[in-house]
Amino acid sequence: MGTMSATTPVTRAEALSHLPLPAADPAIRAAIADIVARVSALQSTITQVLPPDADRAGEVAAWHARNAQLRGRATLYPYVGAGLGNGSLVKLADGSVKWDMINGIGVHMFGHSDTRMIEAALDGALSDICMTGHIQHNADVLAIAEILVTQASRTSALRHCFVANSGCMVNEAALKVCQQHTNAAPRVIAFEDCFMGRSTTMAQIGDTPAYRQGLALNVLVDYMPFYDALDGAVSTDRSVAQLRALIARYPKQHSCFVMELIQGEGGFNVAPRSHLAALMKTCRDAGIPVWVDEIQTFGRTTEPFAFEGLGLGEFVDVCTVGKMAQVCACLFTEKFNPKPGLLAGTFMASTSAFHVGRRALEIMRDGGYYGKDGKVERLHAAFRREADALVSRRPEFFPAVRDPRGRLVESLVGGVGGMMRFTPLGGSKERIGRLLNVLFDEGVIALGCGHGPFHVRFLPAIGVMEPAQMKAVFAVVERSLARTLAEEAN
Ligand SMILES: Cc1ncc(COP(=O)(O)O)c(C=O)c1O
């Protein structure tokens, strides 16, 4: 496992156990134990992929149509959950059961109906308040900040933690902290293909044209290429030269370089430590803050923070996390602690989210997930075995893939830890879009990522998925690829 301490300092509900709190009441505990046992019995009936019930099809189709009317457009998939699942298997309202390989885009680290998470959520629901805010909160919410700061501070100078209810909001906080630190420096440096969230500012920094279409552009962003594995060390030299040129062109005008250490939406692109360290060091020498966006990576690599595994903590001034933690957080060093008034808000998150997040982080911390031989790495190895075997067995599914410069992409299976990708159908956006719909229909929920080539993306429930289950997932993948090819031929 990682280096996170097993003993979280006492800042939480146990410290109040002398008070007659509902969560400590024996009758309430017994009732919760009954509820959890009952859920466990119900979920144990979910054991394999199933097609929809024919007699529910009309009703569920009507829901989707109404949902599309209410939202103004249909959702990506015709997904309405039944509210029950078993680990990586989820039951939908139409009666179908599917492998959930995306989990709310990396949120449900313990999959569906995990009884430990349900128990934690019930504990949260017993609190006097449903939503937790910045002005009034209970002792138990401090535990998450404590877990995050304790872990982060082992290899970095990060010491403080501001909590909010979305990745985008903590990214806004991070940008504000960086701007205040640099006296309102107007420019931001970001990697090409990055994703940052959906506020007007984050949509502008994020490098996807459709996400900023029609927005009034008022943010000055300088894009840097991500690491280019085919160019190797040349890519690093070129990037450092480009960064130096940017700094020379706009001296003292950059508030930060924001980096995803492993690009998420951009395609699960990875870079070696040497590349990222060279860029971070160049920033440090120029007084440009380094902000690491770990909203997608947090919890999914060999250590809780990807910067730890990469040995980059010494360079990190600001770091944002979200998704699997259930609540989102902006961590910063003492030097970056902003003046009063800069960071606040009404909500932090729901009280149950704090309880579930804390439980998830504790189990991940103490349960043998991290390290080179941890559960995360073992799940990744199982994914690679199945994906590589499919590439060799069915070459017709994997035609040549070319990058934007026309070069042949050799690795059709990639990613790190709990971020997994493979690249069938030549990496074509249209064809992978068709495949994703067929996968959904056949029983695997996945998403795409990348801006060309495009990939199939898995963010599995690494807290509960067993490596052996990858075989069953890839049986559906194989069937779905065969069906996609057959449908394309017609
Ligand atoms: C790297 C990264 N940053 C920021 C965000 C935005 O987080 P949220 O959707 O919770 O606002 C995401 C979400 O996918 C992300 O992957």
The ligand as an ORCA input file, in Angstrom:
! r2SCAN-3c Opt
* xyz 0 1
  C      -8.750     16.352    -14.930
  C     -10.114     16.886    -14.614
  N     -10.232     18.120    -14.130
  C     -11.437     18.636    -13.822
  C     -12.587     17.922    -13.998
  C     -13.925     18.539    -13.667
  O     -14.513     17.916    -12.583
  P     -16.105     18.041    -12.350
  O     -16.764     17.381    -13.512
  O     -16.355     17.351    -11.035
  O     -16.414     19.501    -12.284
  C     -12.512     16.625    -14.511
  C     -13.730     15.824    -14.757
  O     -13.762     14.884    -15.520
  C     -11.237     16.089    -14.833
  O     -11.097     14.859    -15.345
*
